[in-house]
Amino acid sequence: MADIDACELPQWALDPKWEDRERVKAPPPVPCGPFAKAWLKRTVGNKSVTCNVVSYRVDGTAIARCTTGARDLALEMLRVGWARVASPYLVNGQYAAYQRYAMAARYGMWATYVLDMNEWRRKAVDKTPDRRPIADFNLLAERESEISPPFADARKRPLRTDR
């Protein structure tokens, strides 16, 4: 879908509620890609979807704006936290606002530690559906960027007034 990005199907996120670190060597995995797909399938159900192609990627993949009824599916995925804004140059100005809302509420993937999708696509060696969660734990340990906001002190930080 145009202007958004979501976890790939074999991509895992990690639950930040990792308590017994001595006994459990990695945080609980969260199937980020399958959850996003399941949410989309449940939302669409048996309704018809209309997609208008806006461009094509280099590999020939179509990039489209999709709606079901009057609902913009990309906007809905952002609202529930199963997608992120892919570009700073948005056609729909509401996209960034919906993403900020989902991030603040810790909805969907924002409730996890998740590696930036572009970095995951670059670094993941095994991209098969039976990929093990520990592979993403290792990628996250040596990450260049993570899209999840920090968890330890995120809710206790004072509001910034210098912006």
Stockholm file with secondary structure:
# STOCKHOLM 1.0

chainA/1-163         MADIDACELPQWALDPKWEDRERVKAPPPVPCGPFAKAWLKRTVGNKSVTCNVVSYRVDGTAIARCTTGARDLALEMLRVGWARVASPYLVNGQYAAYQRYAMAARYGMWATYVLDMNEWRRKAVDKTPDRRPIADFNLLAERESEISPPFADARKRPLRTDR
#=GR chainA/1-163 SS CTTEECCCTTCCEECSCCCCTTTCSSCCEECHHHHHHHHHHHHHTTSCCEEEEEEECTTSCEEEEEEETTEEHHHHHHHHTSCEECCSSCSSTHHHHHHHHHHHHTCGGGGSBCBCHHHHHHHCSCCSTTCCHHHHHHHHHTCSCBSSCCCTTTTTSCCCCCC
#=GC SS_cons         CTTEECCCTTCCEECSCCCCTTTCSSCCEECHHHHHHHHHHHHHTTSCCEEEEEEECTTSCEEEEEEETTEEHHHHHHHHTSCEECCSSCSSTHHHHHHHHHHHHTCGGGGSBCBCHHHHHHHCSCCSTTCCHHHHHHHHHTCSCBSSCCCTTTTTSCCCCCC
//
